Amino acid sequence: MFVVPSTTLKNPKIKYGSNQSFIMDASAQWDLADKEFLHTSSSVKKPVIRKYVVIHEKWVPVDRVTQIKNNFEGQMSSRNVGQAQNVYTGAVNLKDKARRVPDILREELDESRKIQADLVILILQKRDQDVYSSFKYLADRIFGLHTMVFVERSNFKGGEWNKSGLDQYVGNVMMKANLKFQGINHTVESNNSNFGDITKTLENTLVLGADYPSERRSFTWMPFNCCSRGLC
């Protein structure tokens, strides 16, 4: 087996705005409660208007779509990411056998570009990799639009819609929103002399949260498999 020299460093502090920081523990749970992002392109005194479109599967109840929109707008404002302004909300039937999913998404994204939306949010009833891939491909490669995908089932608890848990769910997504709008979520710092001046060293470095799945499938020779969470 090929041997790679390595070491394990102690967890550094995750530093947010207003000199807030915390040490990531073994549970790898991001603690965003009452924290400000390190940098946003907006501010309380001069908030930037962010026009956004919501496209949701027709099977997702309208009241839940409204709850997601309200929570998203509230956190955009409270975290100084911008003042979110919903310019269009529409339902689509992605199970329509008479039309191809890419064609439906292409039509919605084309309309979003025409009204100059800053962000397009797609709300799915449940995870669907094919729909996700088509949506991201079209938005990124064809239309050049910022997008995010919400999944209704991801906010379920005990088989029921978890309204009280929406703050945490949207909060995690908000980290991605801040990045899309040219913000910086956090950096790292340490008082441990073994790290040196890590705050200065990583000043212009993208810090990613990652996990190491224990599942190795059939590749028993693989020492580990790293999967980026994208919460950076």
C-alpha positions as semicolon CSV with decimal commas, in nm:
position;residue;x (nm);y (nm);z (nm)
1;M;0,000;0,000;0,000
2;F;0,119;0,350;-0,081
3;V;0,198;0,533;0,246
4;V;0,132;0,906;0,275
5;P;0,296;1,089;0,569
6;S;0,032;1,271;0,769
7;T;-0,060;1,419;1,103
8;T;-0,374;1,529;1,283
9;L;-0,395;1,890;1,393
10;K;-0,614;2,012;1,675
11;N;-0,932;2,185;1,566
12;P;-0,867;2,557;1,509
13;K;-1,124;2,820;1,595
14;I;-1,380;2,911;1,331
15;K;-1,396;3,290;1,324
16;Y;-1,706;3,483;1,216
17;G;-1,781;3,855;1,202
18;S;-1,780;4,085;1,508
19;N;-1,493;3,877;1,653
20;Q;-1,725;3,581;1,717
21;S;-1,562;3,240;1,711
22;F;-1,608;2,880;1,823
23;I;-1,411;2,555;1,808
24;M;-1,553;2,289;1,581
25;D;-1,593;1,970;1,783
26;A;-1,603;1,606;1,677
27;S;-1,973;1,629;1,592
28;A;-1,885;1,869;1,306
29;Q;-2,202;2,069;1,368
30;W;-2,189;2,426;1,237
31;D;-2,307;2,666;1,506
32;L;-2,458;2,965;1,324
33;A;-2,690;3,081;1,601
34;D;-2,663;3,457;1,658
35;K;-2,350;3,482;1,444
36;E;-2,257;3,724;1,168
37;F;-2,069;3,632;0,854
38;L;-1,710;3,756;0,834
39;H;-1,792;3,970;0,531
40;T;-2,099;4,044;0,322
41;S;-2,142;4,268;0,019
42;S;-2,442;4,432;0,186
43;S;-2,484;4,620;0,514
44;V;-2,747;4,735;0,763
45;K;-2,702;5,099;0,662
46;K;-2,706;5,031;0,288
47;P;-2,865;4,693;0,210
48;V;-2,826;4,561;-0,144
49;I;-3,151;4,459;-0,313
50;R;-3,137;4,097;-0,427
51;K;-3,414;4,002;-0,668
52;Y;-3,500;3,635;-0,654
53;V;-3,733;3,389;-0,826
54;V;-3,890;3,081;-0,668
55;I;-3,980;2,779;-0,880
56;H;-4,142;2,495;-0,688
57;E;-4,287;2,158;-0,768
58;K;-4,666;2,178;-0,769
59;W;-4,674;1,901;-0,508
60;V;-4,507;2,122;-0,245
61;P;-4,786;2,293;-0,041
62;V;-4,808;2,668;-0,103
63;D;-4,800;2,748;0,271
64;R;-4,464;2,570;0,304
65;V;-4,329;2,757;0,004
66;T;-4,438;3,080;0,175
67;Q;-4,269;2,977;0,502
68;I;-3,943;2,907;0,318
69;K;-3,961;3,243;0,136
70;N;-4,034;3,437;0,456
71;N;-3,754;3,265;0,645
72;F;-3,511;3,316;0,357
73;E;-3,593;3,687;0,333
74;G;-3,566;3,728;0,710
75;Q;-3,224;3,564;0,730
76;M;-3,096;3,749;0,423
77;S;-3,173;4,070;0,609
78;S;-3,063;3,968;0,961
79;R;-2,731;3,831;0,832
80;N;-2,671;4,139;0,613
81;V;-2,650;3,933;0,294
82;G;-2,900;4,166;0,129
83;Q;-3,264;4,267;0,111
84;A;-3,435;3,980;-0,071
85;Q;-3,715;4,081;-0,306
86;N;-3,928;3,805;-0,456
87;V;-4,011;3,905;-0,813
88;Y;-4,182;3,583;-0,920
89;T;-4,307;3,255;-0,771
90;G;-4,438;2,977;-0,989
91;A;-4,528;2,607;-0,970
92;V;-4,409;2,348;-1,221
93;N;-4,500;1,988;-1,292
94;L;-4,170;1,806;-1,336
95;K;-4,354;1,475;-1,368
96;D;-4,535;1,582;-1,685
97;K;-4,466;1,297;-1,926
98;A;-4,559;1,517;-2,223
99;R;-4,260;1,745;-2,162
100;R;-3,892;1,687;-2,087
101;V;-3,769;1,814;-1,750
102;P;-3,480;2,011;-1,908
103;D;-3,726;2,189;-2,137
104;I;-3,945;2,293;-1,841
105;L;-3,645;2,419;-1,646
106;R;-3,500;2,595;-1,949
107;E;-3,824;2,789;-1,996
108;E;-3,832;2,896;-1,628
109;L;-3,466;3,000;-1,626
110;D;-3,508;3,194;-1,949
111;E;-3,791;3,396;-1,791
112;S;-3,580;3,451;-1,479
113;R;-3,298;3,592;-1,688
114;K;-3,537;3,823;-1,871
115;I;-3,650;3,982;-1,544
116;Q;-3,285;4,006;-1,434
117;A;-3,316;3,790;-1,123
118;D;-3,007;3,774;-0,901
119;L;-3,097;3,429;-0,773
120;V;-3,328;3,145;-0,873
121;I;-3,448;2,904;-0,602
122;L;-3,587;2,563;-0,694
123;I;-3,794;2,386;-0,427
124;L;-3,826;2,011;-0,478
125;Q;-4,055;1,777;-0,289
126;K;-3,774;1,525;-0,244
127;R;-3,419;1,475;-0,362
128;D;-3,388;1,411;-0,735
129;Q;-3,035;1,397;-0,873
130;D;-3,148;1,408;-1,237
131;V;-3,353;1,724;-1,186
132;Y;-3,079;1,881;-0,975
133;S;-2,814;1,810;-1,238
134;S;-3,025;1,948;-1,522
135;F;-3,112;2,260;-1,324
136;K;-2,752;2,332;-1,228
137;Y;-2,617;2,260;-1,576
138;L;-2,864;2,496;-1,744
139;A;-2,824;2,771;-1,484
140;D;-2,443;2,755;-1,470
141;R;-2,353;2,677;-1,831
142;I;-2,637;2,821;-2,040
143;F;-2,801;3,108;-1,850
144;G;-2,529;3,220;-1,609
145;L;-2,764;3,247;-1,311
146;H;-2,700;3,197;-0,940
147;T;-2,921;2,917;-0,806
148;M;-3,002;2,726;-0,491
149;V;-3,208;2,411;-0,437
150;F;-3,430;2,354;-0,134
151;V;-3,580;2,011;-0,061
152;E;-3,907;1,997;0,131
153;R;-3,834;1,650;0,276
154;S;-3,502;1,774;0,418
155;N;-3,698;1,974;0,674
156;F;-3,909;1,680;0,788
157;K;-3,882;1,539;1,141
158;G;-4,060;1,223;1,242
159;G;-4,226;1,211;0,901
160;E;-4,383;1,557;0,945
161;W;-4,300;1,908;0,828
162;N;-4,077;2,065;1,093
163;K;-4,167;2,435;1,091
164;S;-3,960;2,506;1,404
165;G;-3,651;2,357;1,239
166;L;-3,670;2,582;0,935
167;D;-3,435;2,840;1,089
168;Q;-3,149;2,591;1,102
169;Y;-3,217;2,451;0,755
170;V;-3,234;2,792;0,589
171;G;-2,939;2,911;0,800
172;N;-2,715;2,643;0,650
173;V;-2,832;2,734;0,301
174;M;-2,766;3,099;0,380
175;M;-2,393;3,023;0,391
176;K;-2,414;2,936;0,022
177;A;-2,620;3,247;-0,050
178;N;-2,355;3,472;0,105
179;L;-2,086;3,314;-0,110
180;K;-2,292;3,361;-0,426
181;F;-2,322;3,730;-0,341
182;Q;-1,945;3,775;-0,302
183;G;-1,934;3,735;0,076
184;I;-1,694;3,548;0,307
185;N;-1,855;3,326;0,567
186;H;-1,564;3,264;0,803
187;T;-1,193;3,212;0,846
188;V;-0,988;3,027;1,106
189;E;-0,767;3,135;1,393
190;S;-0,566;2,967;1,669
191;N;-0,378;3,058;1,984
192;N;-0,167;2,743;1,952
193;S;0,196;2,835;1,877
194;N;0,237;2,515;1,674
195;F;0,007;2,662;1,412
196;G;0,205;2,984;1,375
197;D;0,005;3,285;1,264
198;I;-0,266;3,073;1,103
199;T;-0,506;3,367;1,076
200;K;-0,256;3,549;0,853
201;T;-0,152;3,234;0,668
202;L;-0,508;3,145;0,571
203;E;-0,617;3,504;0,513
204;N;-0,688;3,440;0,143
205;T;-0,765;3,071;0,170
206;L;-1,104;2,909;0,116
207;V;-1,185;2,698;0,426
208;L;-1,408;2,399;0,358
209;G;-1,599;2,178;0,598
210;A;-1,550;1,812;0,507
211;D;-1,649;1,471;0,637
212;Y;-1,489;1,132;0,599
213;P;-1,747;0,862;0,524
214;S;-1,675;0,527;0,685
215;E;-1,831;0,347;0,389
216;R;-1,559;0,216;0,158
217;R;-1,774;0,020;-0,086
218;S;-1,558;-0,240;-0,264
219;F;-1,242;-0,029;-0,266
220;T;-1,079;-0,181;0,041
221;W;-0,742;-0,035;-0,058
222;M;-0,872;0,321;-0,022
223;P;-0,750;0,484;0,305
224;F;-1,038;0,731;0,310
225;N;-1,289;0,916;0,099
226;C;-1,335;1,287;0,150
227;C;-1,659;1,459;0,060
228;S;-1,686;1,838;0,063
229;R;-2,001;1,970;0,228
230;G;-1,978;2,303;0,050
231;L;-2,039;2,491;0,375
232;C;-1,758;2,739;0,337
